[in-house]
């Protein structure tokens, strides 16, 4: 019985810690009031993103999408075969440690400013 009690305490502690981490997260609406659209490049500048923060991409799925690419895909506006694609029009992406890159995968949209690079601190 003591072992079961220890397991319950460990699970409860893990749940409480996870809630504390999520409670400190910031929800960022990419592009602010304009949403995920042309000319959003640079929106990320000057923002202090943290691990666990959530990026919210709002857009018309008939017009745009969001693709998480690597640095080369970001620089060249190229979508790779294994890149993660989002197309709901209300995508929520939780940030992990490091730098991540997002582009619109529709033809010429990335080249017209639909890309951001986000680094967590």
Secondary structure, DSSP 8 states (H G I E B T S, - for coil): -HHHHHHHHHHHHHHHHHHHHHHT--EEETTGGG-S-TT-TTTTTT--B-TT-EEEEE--TTT--EEEE-HHHHHHT---TT-EEE-SSEEEEE--SSEEEEE--STTTGGGT-EEEEEB-
